[in-house]
Amino acid sequence: MNLFRFQKTFRTARRLQQIINVFLKYGFGRILDQIKLSRYIPFLTRLRTFGQWPSVKGPGMPENLRRAFEELGPTFIKLAQILSARPDIIGPEFADEFKKLQDEVPPFSPETAKRIIEEELEMPLGRIFRRFDDEPIAAASIAQVHTAVLMDGSQVVVKVQRPGIEEMIEADIEILAAIARLMERHISESRFFNPTGVIEEFTRTVRREMNFLEEAKNCCQFRRNFESNPDVYFPAIYPEFLTERVFVMERIFGVRIDNIAQIEEKGYDRKWLARLGVDAYYKMIFEDGFFHADPHPGNIFVMASGQLAFLDFGIVGRVSRELKETLANTFIALINRDFDRLIDNYIELGYVPVDADLDAFRRDFKSDLVNLLEPIYGLTLGEINFAEYLQAFLTLAMKHNMKIPSELLLINKAMLILENIGLQLDPAFDFLGAAEPYASKLIREKYSPGRLYGKLRREAMEVSDLLFYLPGNLNKILMKVVRNDIHFKLHHLGLDNLIKDMDRSTNRVAFAMVISAMIISGSIMHATGVPPRVFGMSVLGFLSYFFAGLFGVWLIISIIRSGRL
């Protein structure tokens, strides 16, 4: 079996065995069998659990999968955290369970942290810091954070990558990529969820997060975007003390945004803070097209100056011009109750599966959309739970197998967190009303003369290209027709698996017939006394029995390995 064509080390093989054992421990033996990994399960374990593996659809499976990922460590925890924002792929029950995972692990020694800093910055610690605190203030799966004071007296935090984490994550990524390919090959229904694409997206995300140069670049971009806003603050970066594994940043002092008691004690205006935080995010999404994708309360602080400070820039989202226009079209359609236009917009953008029955989709989706949205038209903006309706809409999209852009899911995740924070600060906060100025501006820009002219210009260029190349392309097609050189490619979905199963079954039948023939021939040789004989028994007959027994045991073992009799 062409399972892993990458260079296998002892560590990778041992890690694969550990992953399989953990999944088996939490009841995923049937899945391992389906993707042909059961051969890595010890024979006695397969024999003991044969036919007893529970279905992955059981009620306890989301919790079991979360516990398995937790036990397997940093890579799988990161994967679960990313999947928690993709209920369209794994389902709401698994996404909710994955949200419980905490990315907290024991810290590594301060001596190791100091050694890494000196190796990366190529200078002694004493020439960099006036003081370096050994006790980390935070420790996660990829890095840990220490406080320090630079030689010029600046208070900073130092983020140091865990030793060996890159090699471990890369090994896990290769194993996960191989498992994803096996799922697509042997579980046909998994192709809809695109396991290979999910792992590729995860790989890009986790590699960016491990590269502190990317995080520093993100922070600098936020500082530029908000340089004209004195109420929102992003910490300064020290580029002279920056590498892929070490990140030195200005230390922020303040109160966590969800610490309501301290916010009131210090006399901060809770309503103003709620408006400020949400306005900052609307600016990131609707104006800059570049937003902080992990706005949990631990990453937002109220400084003594009253400014709102953001931290941790490893995960960011980008909003394309097309997605901005989608948001604008959605807003217009919702205001005008033009559900048909809204559905047309989704079809044009490719959110609807290509093999869908469009007439049936329009009818069913419009019916569900009307049932979802009509009740909100009688409410004031303050009475609408924006995040709840956004989540309901995503659930509706999942029901109709729509392809949801990952950026939209990141926006949804951020909005859910922000609305929760806003309501803690101000229970009467109007979340949707705060979006109105940004949405109106987006609509004005969409229909501005400059934008319309640019769109018409692009369309005209595409039409001119089509007209220019059309005669040549038609000529090529006609020449192929004249030469009888027209070919069609047909892809039979699932046929490869059927052929493999038929070949396997045919081989087993043929193998069983050979064993039967050996037993019969051995019996004939014993009955006729074919020489040579020992103790009156034919030696050739005995050998025939022996090999028939050996092949019979081999056949039984292969059947047990397959999990099917």
N, C-alpha and C positions, 0 to 999 in steps of 0.2 A: 504494500500500500504506500502510495506517495504521500506520506503524512507530513513530514518536515524535511524540506530540501535544504534548509539552512544548516550551517555548521553546528553540530550538536556537541556541547561540552558536557562534562559530568554534572556541572551545576545546573544546566538547563534540563537535562534528563531527570535529575533529582527533583527539580522544581515542578516539572510536569507531573511526576508521580505524586508529589504533595498536593497539587491542585486536584488531581483525580481523586485522591483519597478524601479530601475535604468535601468535594461535591458528592461523593458516594456516602459519606457520613451524614450529610443533610438530606439524603433522599433523592438524589438526581441520577441514580443508576440507570434508569430507563433512557434518559437523555444521552448519557455516556454511551449506552449501547446503540442508540439510533445513529450517533455520529461516528460509530466504529472505533471508539476509544476503550471499549470493554476489554480488549486484549491486553491493556495495561493494568487491568485489575487482577490481583492474584487469583490463581485458579480456585483455591479453596474458598475464597470469598465469593467468587462467581457461583460456585456450586452451592454454597450455603444460602445465597440470596436469589437463586434462580427462580424466576416467576413471581418474586415477591417485591419487586421494585415498585414504589408508589407512583401514581401519576403526578406529573408536574402541575396539573391543574387543581390539586388539592387545596383546601382553604388555608393550610399553613405554609404553602410554598413561598409566598412573598417574604414572610419572616425568615424562613429557612435560607432563602437565597441571600437575604441581607446578612444573616449570621455567617454564612459561608464566605461572603465577600469580606466581612469584618475580620474573620480569622486568617484570610489569605493576605492581608496586609495592604500597604500603601497603594499599589497599582490598582487593585480591585476596589479599594475605598474610593479612589479618584474616579474610577469608571462608574461606580454606583452614584456618586454625587452628580456627575454629568448626566447620567441616565434619569436621575430624579427630575430633571427639567424636560424630559422627553416622554410624557405620558402617551403621546401619539404612537410611540414605538413599543413600549413595554406595558402599557395599560396603567390606569390610575392607581390600582391597588399596589402594584410594585413600585411606582413612583413615590407614593406616600410612605411606603416602608423604607425606601432608600434615603428619604429625607432625614431619617433618624440617625444616620451614620455620622459620627463625629470624627473629624480628622485630627485626633489628638493622640500622640504617642509619647513614650518616655524620652527625655532629652538625651543627647549624647554628651560626652564629657567636655568641659570647658577647655581642657588641654587640646583635644582634637579640634575644637572650633578655632583656637588660636593658631594651631599649626596650619589649618586650611587657609586662614586669613593671611598669614605670612607667606605661604606658598603662592597664593593667588596675587597678592599685591606686591610681592617680591621686595619686602622690606620688613625689618623687625617691628613687632607690635608697639614697642616703646617709642618709635618714631612716628607712629600714626595716632595713637590715643594717649591722652593724659591719664585717663582712667578707663578700664574695661571691666564690666561687671560679669563675674563668672556665672551667676545664676541667670538662666534665660527667662524672659518674661512670657515667652510662648514657644511651644514645640509642636510642629506638625509633621506630616509624613515626609515632606520634601525638604523642609528647612526648619531652623529654629532661629529665634530673634534674641539678641543681647542688647542691653543699653550700654552706652559708652560716652565719653567726652573727648572731642578732638583736641589737638594741641593748641588750637586757637580759642578753646573754651566752649565751642558749639556742642550742644546736647544732641546726640544722634542715636539711632537704632541701627544695629548691624545684623543683617540677615545672612545666615551661613547655610549653604546647602549640606545636606547629610552626606557623609562619606559613603561611597559605593552605591548611592541611590540611583544614579543614572544607569549603571550596569544592570541593576536588578530590574528597573522599570523596562529597559530595552529588552531584556530576556522575557519578561512577562508579556510585553507587546507582541513579540514574535509568536509566543504560544497562543495568545488571544487571537492573533490574525489567522493562525492555522486552524484553531477551533472554529472561527467564523467561516472559513472556507469549507470546512467539513459540514457545518450546519447547512450552508447553502447547497452543498452537494447531496446530502442525504436526507434533509428535512425540507421538502419542497415549499411548504407553507412559510418557512422562515425567510424566503427570498423577498417577500413583500416588505419585511422590516429591514432588509439590506444590512445584515450583520457585518459584512466587510466594510461597507460605508461607515457604519457606526464606529468600528474600531479605527478606521482611518481618521475620522473626525476626532476621536479621543486621542489618537497619537499626536495629531497636530496640536491639540489643546495642551496636553501634558508636557510636550516638548517645549512649547512656548513658556509654560509656567516654570519649567526648570531652568530656562535661560533668563537670568536676571537682567540682561541687557534689554530684553523685550519689555520687561516690567518697568524699567527706568524710562524707556522710550514712551510707554503709555502715560506715565506720570507727567513727563515733560509736555506731552500733547494736551493733557487736561489743564496744566498750568497756562499754556498758551490760549486755550479756548476760554478760560475764565479770568484772564488777566484784567479785563475791564469790570469784573464783578467783585467788589471789595468784601462781600458778605460770604463768599465761598472760597475755601482755602485748600490748596494741595501742597504737600510738603516738598521742600527743596531736595534736590539730588546732588550728590558730590561725585562728579564724573571721574575725578582723580582716584577715587576709591571704589571703583566699579568694575566687576568682571562678570563672567557668566555664572560664577558660583558664590560671589560675595557682593552684597548690595548695602551701601551706607546711605542713610536717608535721615533727614531732619526729624527729630523726635517731637511728636505732638502731645501736648498736655491738655486734658479736658475731660468732659463728662460724656459717657456713652449716651447716645441719643435716646435709648430706651430706659435710662435711669431717671424716671420721672421725679422721684423724691429729691435727688440732688439738683435737678434742673429747677424745681420750685424753690429749693433752699437757697440757690444762688440768684434767684429772681429773674431768670430768663423768661422771655415771652414765648409760651408754648405754641400759641397760634401762629406767631410769626415764624418760629422754627419749622413748623409743619409746612407752611406755605413755601418757605425758603428751600427746604429739601426737595419738595416735589417740583418746584419751578426749576431747580438745578437739573433734575432728571429730564424734565420735558425739554429743556434746552439741549441737553446731550442728545436726546433721541430725535427731536423734530428739527433742530437747527444744525447741530454739529455732525449728526450721523455717527457719533462715536460715544459710547456710554459705558459706565462702570457696571459690569454684569453681575457683581456679587455684593449688593448693598445691604448685607445683614447688619444688625445694630452694632456689632463689634468693629465694623469698618467705618462708622460715622460718629464723630465726636463734636461736642459743642466746646469751643475754646473759651478761655477767660475773656477774650475780646468780644465774644458774642458771635464770632464767625463759625460757620459749619465746615468742618474739616473731613476729608475723605482719605481713607487708607486702603492699602492692598490692591494693586493694579495688575495682578497676574491674569485675571479673567476680564476681558472687555468684549463688547459687542459693536458691530458696525451696521449701520442702516444704509442700504443702497438707495439711490435715487428712485428706483422702481418700487422699493418697499415703501418709501415715503409717499409716493404717488398712490400706492395701494391704500395706505392709511387715509390719505386725503379722499380718495374715491369712496372708501368705506364710510367715512364721516358724512360725506355729501348724501350718499344713498340712505344712511340711517336717518338723517334729518328729513329727507323728502319721502321716506318710506318706499323708496324705489328698490324693492327687493330683486326685481328682474335684472336691473342694471348691476346690482351687487353680485349676483350669480354670474352674469356675463363677464364681469371683471375677473372673477376667480378662474373662470374657464380660460380666458385669454392669457392669464399669467401662468397657466400650466399647473394650478393647484389640484385640478381634478384628474384622476387617473385616465390615461389615454384609452383604455379599453372600457370605460364606463359608458353606459347608455345615457346619453346627454338628456334626452327627453324625460326619462325616468328620474335622472338626477335633479333636473330643474324642478320637477313636480314635488319630489319627496323633500329635497333640501329646502325649497321655498316654504313648504308646509311647516317643517320644523323651525325654520327661521322666524316665520310669522308668530308661531306659538311662543318662541323665546323672547322676541323683541316687542310685540304689541303691548304687553303689560307695562312697559317702561314709559310709554308715551303719555300716560296720564300722571306721571310723577314729576316732581320738581327735581332739578339736578342734585340737590342735597339729599334726596330720598333714594337715589340710585346707588346701589353697591357696584361700583364700576368693576372692581377686581372679580367679584362673583360672576358678573355677566361675561367678562372676558374669559374666565375659566369655563363657563357654560358653553360659550361659543367654540372654544377649542375642543371640548368634549363632543360637541355636535359635528365639528369637522372630522374628528377621529371616527365617529360613527359612520360617516359617508366616505371613509378612506381617502380623504383629501391629503395632499402632500403639504405639510406645514413647514415653512422655512425655519431653520434653526434660529435665525435672528429674531423672528417673531416669538418663538418660545422663550428666548432669553429676555425679551421685553416683557412678556407675560410674567415670568418669574420675578423680575425686578419690580413690576407694578404691584404684584401681590404683597411683596415685602414692604414696599413703600406705603401702600394704603394702610397696612397694619400699623406701621410706625406713625403715620399721620393721624390715625384714629386714636392711638394712645396719647399723642400730644394734644389733640383737639378732637373730641368725640363728634363735634358738629362740622368737621372739616369736609368741604365740598371738593372731592377728588376730581370729578369730571368737569366741574366748573373751572378748575385751575387749568385744564387742558384747552379750554375754548380759545384763548388768544393765540396759542401756538397752532391749533388746528385751522383757525381762520387765516392765519398768515400763510400756512401751507397751501390752503385752497387758493388764496390770492396769487401766490407764486406759481401754482400749477396753471392758472389761466392768465398769467401775465403775458403781455405781447411778446416779450423776449423769449419766454419759455415756449409759447406757441410757435413763434418763428423758428426756433431751434428744432422743434419737433417736426415741423413741416419741411425744414431743410434736410433733416435726416431721412424722412420718408421719401423726399424727391430724389436724394442720392441713391437710395435703395432701388427705387423704380428705374432710375437711369442705368444702374448696374445690371438690373434684370434685363432691360431692353438691349443693353450692349452685348451681354453674353448669351442671350436667348437664341439667336440664329446659329451660333457655333454649337451650342449644346443640342439643338434640334438636329443639326447636321450629323453630329456624332451618333445620336440615337437612330436616325434613318440609315446610316451606314451599317450599324450593327444589325438592323432589321434585314437589310439587303444581303448581308453576309451570313444571315441566320446565326448571329452571334449573341443573341439575347439569352441571359442566364437569370434564374431566380434562385434565391437562397431561402430555404425552409428550415426552421428550427423547431424540433419536436420537444416540447417541454416535458421533462420527466421520463422520456423514452430511454435515456442512458441508464437510469436506475432500474427500469423494467428489464432491459437487456442483461444487466449485471445479475439481477435476481434470477432470471431464467437460466443464464449460464451456470450460476452457482447451483441451482436446483438440478439442472441436467448433469452437471459433474458429480453431484452426490448420488444421483440415481445410477450413473455409470459406475461409480466407485463401489456402490453397494452390489451391483451385478457382478463386478470383478471379484469381490469378496465371496459372494455366493458361489461363483464358478470355482474358486479355489477350494472352498469347503467341499463341494460336490466332487471335484477331481481328487481331493485328498481321501474322501470316503471310498471312491472307486479304486484308488491305488491300494488302500488298506484291504479292501474286500478281495482284490485279485492278487494280492501279495507281490506287488511290483518290487523287484530288487533295487538296491540292496535292502536287506531287512536286519533289524536288531530286535532281539527278543520276540521274533515273530511279527514285528510291525514294520511297515514300509517306511524307510527314512524319508523318501520323497513325499510320501503322504503326510508324515509328521511335520516336515518343513512347510508343506502347503497349509496345514492347520495353524502352524505358528504365525506365518505371515498374514493369514486371514484374520487371526485374532488381533495381531498388531495393527493392521489397517482398520479393523473394526473399532478398536479403542480410539484410534486417530479420528475416525469419522464421528464418533460420539462426542469427543472433545470439541471438534469444530462446530457441531450443532449446539452444544452448551455455550460456546463462546458467542454464537450468533444470538442466543437468547430465544430462539424459535425452534420448536420441534416440527 
